[in-house]
Amino acid sequence: MAIQDKNTQNRNPVDFSKVARTIELLSKGNHISVGDTPNDIVCETKLYRLLHYHRLVNRVSHTPILVVYALVNRSYVLDLQSNKSWIRHLLTQGFDVYLLDWKSPTRVDKYVSFDDYVNSYIDDCVEIVQNNNSADKITLHGYCMGSSMSAMYTALHQEKIKNLVTIAPVIDTSKDTTVIANISRQMDIDKLVSSIGYLPSEKLYEVYSILKPFKQGVNKYFNLIENIDNESFVQNFLRIEKWLYDTPPIAGETIKQWINDIYKKNLLFKNQLKLGKAKVDLKEISVPLLNIVAEEDHLVSPECSVPLNEVVSSEDRRLIRFHTGHVGLIASSYSQNNVLPKVGQWLKTRSN
Amino acid sequence: MKDENNALSNTTKYDLFENWKNLQNFPTLGIFNALTKDYHEYLEDLLSLNRILVDLQKNLSTYWLQMSKANFRAVGNVILKSKSDPDLKDANSEKFRLLVIDAFEEAYSSLFSSKEFAIAYNEVYSKQLDIVNHINRIVEKNLKLLNIPTRSELDEVLKDLQEIKKTLRIMKSRYGKLDRK
């Protein structure tokens, strides 16, 4: 049923049946399936799962790739749907792909720190991948916070790494102009951790909701109403929506270090970040580096990610900028057509 | 714009609580002292909690003042632009919707990116945490009374557990290396 004023030009008819169907769709709950690329769980602990994806074509590369996801939201964004899957695209290019999928910490994990994530969990997974593939070295490939963790790991355990591929890493936080950086700089994280023990998911949603409050927060629902009859649009909307509102909490010590040492004191960029007794010196990184940044990233400013190429000692280092956003880099048609072919090309020449 | 809620100076506001505190600290004698001991502690807790609530209210006023200003700015921009463009006179048009979205996005994004907002937002959250902490302290006091492990005691255990896990992992890794040799 459409109501339209005949005297008004350029007027959108208000189609109440579309509004009703949208409300019905949203109120049903989101049971859409994600992360469908076939895989085996190689290892599972309380805080992570290591997934190994099934081969889709003959393998062309001898160096396996370990993808390290961030500690916020869920890793299935890298395999959201088959035609926009980062993982699937790497598989179809002939790479052997593993994914480090973080699980939710609880109050009991209050004292789990970056030292544990980097020097224990990532290290354990690297060793499993090495043993599974009888490979001396592997390609470490991080996304967002996972990129920062991959850079930390490479600086400390370079003998196990052949290539480092980072997407939107958080490096020089003094140049980060995002709302997240602005809020983080003023946050009394010590009080939060001593009171609650971890960073609750609700707090993360709260911060996400003010990133692009109207262009993304409000306008997306208008777009959904308009496209409610377009099955592919609706499915894509639901998948992204599911991912946006699915984030684990972050362990107390880990978030304390992330806010205090990385965002407030910028210690990672200054090469003064300590993980346990070891100091992370990014200058130590000499393996080939591919750093990918998004020009329109509103979660990690490109200016914050780019300096990784300036601080490492690698002779073989490349920075590629793409005109897209933080999620667009990894889970979009743009990424399938523009980003992944370049990543594959770079990796193929360095993976045998 | 003067904030009515903050019209009283801090000293005047807190005087209220201080007076109650002084009153309940009047010396009591003999049996009355023993009977009122616990009561004094709980009353003090309640008074401190009220003090935190007053501070929270003050921080919330600053926060909502900033949000309201952003709202006024956005509405102002919508009115200005829609007046100058005849295409924008129809509130049901697609163009008008985009104008509203853009105006609100611009006003709120610049607010959320400002240092003053970050300070106000974090102060509100900090006071909410103070309330949680205060309640935690009251609960801990009761747990001690019931001889049940308190949160801070459990915290110590968790810390030790994490250290033990780390040590075990190092030992396991060293043992593995020796075994391979």
Chai-1 contact restraints between the chains, C-beta under 6 A:
chainA,res_idxA,chainB,res_idxB,connection_type,confidence,min_distance_angstrom,max_distance_angstrom,comment,restraint_id
A,T8,B,D90,contact,1.0,0.0,6.0,A-B,restraint_1
A,N10,B,S93,contact,1.0,0.0,6.0,A-B,restraint_2
A,R11,B,D90,contact,1.0,0.0,6.0,A-B,restraint_3
A,R11,B,N92,contact,1.0,0.0,6.0,A-B,restraint_4
A,R11,B,S93,contact,1.0,0.0,6.0,A-B,restraint_5
A,N12,B,N92,contact,1.0,0.0,6.0,A-B,restraint_6
A,N12,B,E94,contact,1.0,0.0,6.0,A-B,restraint_7
A,K110,B,L158,contact,1.0,0.0,6.0,A-B,restraint_8
A,Y111,B,L158,contact,1.0,0.0,6.0,A-B,restraint_9
A,Y111,B,K159,contact,1.0,0.0,6.0,A-B,restraint_10
A,Y111,B,Q162,contact,1.0,0.0,6.0,A-B,restraint_11
A,S120,B,R169,contact,1.0,0.0,6.0,A-B,restraint_12
A,V179,B,F112,contact,1.0,0.0,6.0,A-B,restraint_13
A,V179,B,S113,contact,1.0,0.0,6.0,A-B,restraint_14
A,N182,B,S113,contact,1.0,0.0,6.0,A-B,restraint_15
A,N182,B,A118,contact,1.0,0.0,6.0,A-B,restraint_16
A,I183,B,A118,contact,1.0,0.0,6.0,A-B,restraint_17
A,Q186,B,A118,contact,1.0,0.0,6.0,A-B,restraint_18
A,Q186,B,I119,contact,1.0,0.0,6.0,A-B,restraint_19
A,Q186,B,N122,contact,1.0,0.0,6.0,A-B,restraint_20
A,M187,B,N122,contact,1.0,0.0,6.0,A-B,restraint_21
A,D188,B,S126,contact,1.0,0.0,6.0,A-B,restraint_22
A,K191,B,L129,contact,1.0,0.0,6.0,A-B,restraint_23
A,S195,B,L129,contact,1.0,0.0,6.0,A-B,restraint_24
A,S195,B,V132,contact,1.0,0.0,6.0,A-B,restraint_25
A,S195,B,N133,contact,1.0,0.0,6.0,A-B,restraint_26
A,I210,B,F112,contact,1.0,0.0,6.0,A-B,restraint_27
A,P213,B,Y108,contact,1.0,0.0,6.0,A-B,restraint_28
A,F214,B,I101,contact,1.0,0.0,6.0,A-B,restraint_29
A,F214,B,F104,contact,1.0,0.0,6.0,A-B,restraint_30
A,F214,B,E105,contact,1.0,0.0,6.0,A-B,restraint_31
A,K215,B,E105,contact,1.0,0.0,6.0,A-B,restraint_32
A,N219,B,I101,contact,1.0,0.0,6.0,A-B,restraint_33
